[in-house]
Amino acid sequence: MKVDGTERLRRAASIVHFGPHPLRVSVVGDGPAVLLCNGLAGTIEAWGPLVDALPGFRFVAFDAPGVGD
């Protein structure tokens, strides 16, 4: 069963803490790093189609504070 980019991002997500502030971060893929910054109310999973369309990169995505998990 092929796992799409959305599911890969969801499975790779973890919580990191910056002082008292939790932040959900996901890193998937191999190659040059691309930092994905969502607009208002976007979550990590919104980047799934881009991850599928651009193989060969390492994607770093995060949920902005107050959005997503």
Buried (B, 14 or more C-beta within 10 A) or exposed (E): EEEEBBBBBBEBBEEEEEEEEEBBBBBBBEEEEBEBEBEEEBBBBBBBEBBEEEEEBEBBBBBBEEBBE
